[in-house]
């Protein structure tokens, strides 16, 4: 079963961009992780970005329960859970005016 707690190995991998294949219990092939997040927690992808060393960072969340999970996927397709929690909200904040100290 995928462990939803922050893993030291996954966090270190996220920060260094190094992902030993399935080295941590909270890492698995991406399709398995995405399926488990959807089936178990009702989470779908809400955002995506490119991190260090071409790692893909994604935020999955459930609008119904408010649960959320941040994953990092290496170029080899191994996905690691790096954080999770509750009370997810979608925000659309405007940027402060140029020259503003905000």
Buried (B, 14 or more C-beta within 10 A) or exposed (E): EBEBEBBEBBBBBBEEBBBEEEBBBBBBBBEEBBEBBBEEBBBEBBEEEEBEEEBBBBBBBBEEEEBBBBBBBBEEEBBBBBBBEEEBEEEEEEEEEEEEEE
